[in-house]
Amino acid sequence: MATFSVIDAVQAPRPLRQSGRLKARMAEYERFVNGVKEGRVGKLHPSAGETARSVAVRVSRAGKRLGKAVDTWVVDGVVYFKLA
């Protein structure tokens, strides 16, 4: 079980900022989600070193950031997604 304590705000470390690479990747996936219109399906092939699951998670998270419900599914290692 986690250990809980309370400290003064000045003692807490500052929040970490997102790196430029992470910010760029998040924006890329947001463009993917925005690029799919109703009645259409996006299709993403994971690149070397990526898994279909990680790509699907990124698409889902991008949809949440944009306030859009996204359905994802994987067939033969390819990620498909549509707006719900």
C-alpha positions in Angstrom: 0.0 0.0 0.0 1.2 3.5 -0.7 2.5 5.7 2.1 0.7 9.1 2.4 2.1 12.3 3.8 1.5 16.1 3.5 4.3 18.6 2.9 4.5 22.4 2.4 4.1 23.5 -1.2 7.6 25.0 -1.3 9.1 21.6 -0.5 7.4 19.8 -3.4 9.5 19.5 -6.6 8.3 21.4 -9.7 6.2 19.4 -12.2 8.2 18.0 -15.1 7.5 19.6 -18.5 7.0 17.5 -21.6 9.9 17.2 -23.8 9.8 18.6 -27.3 9.8 15.1 -28.9 6.8 14.0 -26.8 4.9 17.2 -27.5 5.6 16.7 -31.3 4.4 13.0 -31.1 1.2 14.1 -29.2 0.5 16.7 -31.9 1.1 14.1 -34.7 -1.5 11.8 -33.2 -3.9 14.6 -32.7 -3.6 15.4 -36.4 -4.3 11.8 -37.2 -7.5 11.9 -35.1 -8.6 15.2 -36.6 -7.9 13.9 -40.1 -10.6 11.2 -39.8 -14.1 12.4 -40.5 -17.3 10.6 -39.7 -17.9 7.5 -41.8 -14.2 7.1 -42.4 -11.5 4.9 -40.7 -7.9 5.8 -40.0 -5.3 3.1 -40.6 -1.8 3.2 -38.9 1.0 0.8 -39.5 3.4 0.7 -36.5 7.0 1.5 -37.4 10.0 -0.5 -36.3 10.2 -0.6 -32.6 6.5 0.2 -32.0 3.8 -2.2 -31.1 0.2 -2.0 -32.4 -0.9 -1.6 -28.8 1.2 1.4 -28.1 0.0 3.1 -31.3 -3.6 2.3 -30.4 -3.1 3.8 -26.9 -1.6 7.0 -28.4 -4.6 7.3 -30.7 -7.1 6.9 -27.8 -5.2 9.4 -25.7 -5.1 11.9 -28.5 -8.9 11.5 -28.9 -9.4 12.2 -25.2 -7.2 15.3 -25.3 -9.4 16.5 -28.2 -12.6 15.6 -26.5 -13.5 13.0 -29.1 -14.5 9.4 -28.5 -12.3 7.1 -30.6 -12.8 3.4 -31.2 -9.6 1.5 -32.0 -9.0 -2.1 -33.1 -6.0 -4.1 -34.3 -6.0 -6.6 -37.1 -2.8 -8.3 -38.3 -0.6 -5.7 -36.5 -2.3 -2.7 -38.1 -4.2 -0.2 -36.0 -7.6 1.0 -37.3 -9.6 3.8 -35.6 -12.8 5.7 -36.1 -14.7 8.4 -34.3 -17.3 6.9 -32.0 
